[in-house]
Amino acid sequence: MGIHLIVDSCCDSTPELRDNLGFDIAPLKVQIAGGRQYVDAPGIDTRQLIADMKASKEAAASACPAPEDFARYMRAHDECVVITLSSKLSGSYNSARIAMEMVREEFPEKRIYVFDSKSASAGELRIALYIRELIDAGKSFDTVVLMTERFISEMRTLFVLEDLDNLVKNGRLSKVSGILASVLSLCPILGDDGKGDIKMISKARGNRMALNKLVELLREYTASAAPKSIQLVLTYCNCPGRAEGLKKSILEHCAAIRDIVMAPTGGLSTMYANDGGIIVAY
């Protein structure tokens, strides 16, 4: 049967990508103060989710998949690998690890590995695309694990958020930074810190300038790579036109970028990225 791929629902994708990658999805949940809960599954109404978040004075909360959500897919395959969002942002990684131990006790012969993406959204999808390439090339289970861990250690994730409200509410960005950004119309360029958490990379006056700065950073970071050698993933929250414009600009200015895979954000990514958010990973 070959190596099977399992992801949590922070791995944003499209129906076509899901068909091509052939993965199973363990869904997270988004809880809005007052009792409304969204299951982060394909087709989730992200516009209504954003409206509910804006209407609430409290932060939206997330719940990771239960171990059984992962385990039921693990039982169905002799070899499988799992991608979760960063263990610094969610309990999804730990839940998948618990599921792995459960299934190994039942079926000691199964080979299972759980990857901490140290990222989210575009980062998870970029890892899934990389693993699919390895599987399709006939790489062994051990080789897939080794090469993917190396890939994760070298991957970078960057994002530009137009609305910092939920990051501030969740304590991911200090209230002072959030207020200053709002008052001064400053738009931060954020990224991973190499360990799965979020750090400030740069900032600009307004969203357009921030996206221009993002392109500059990508050009700088990829300058030493061979031309057309890098695949980049771009995910976006309710801003397809902005995303297309950014894609065009990246391809024009970053010689190392070979192609760009795009997907809208799902529920969990929308909770953090909010309306107008852009995430890239390579």
Helices and strands as residue ranges (DSSP letters): E 3-8, H 15-21, E 24-26, E 29-31, E 37-39, H 46-55, E 61-63, H 67-74, E 79-84, H 92-106, E 111-116, H 122-136, H 141-154, E 157-160, H 165-169, H 175-183, E 186-192, E 198-205, H 207-221, E 230-236, H 240-253, E 257-264, H 267-273, E 278-281
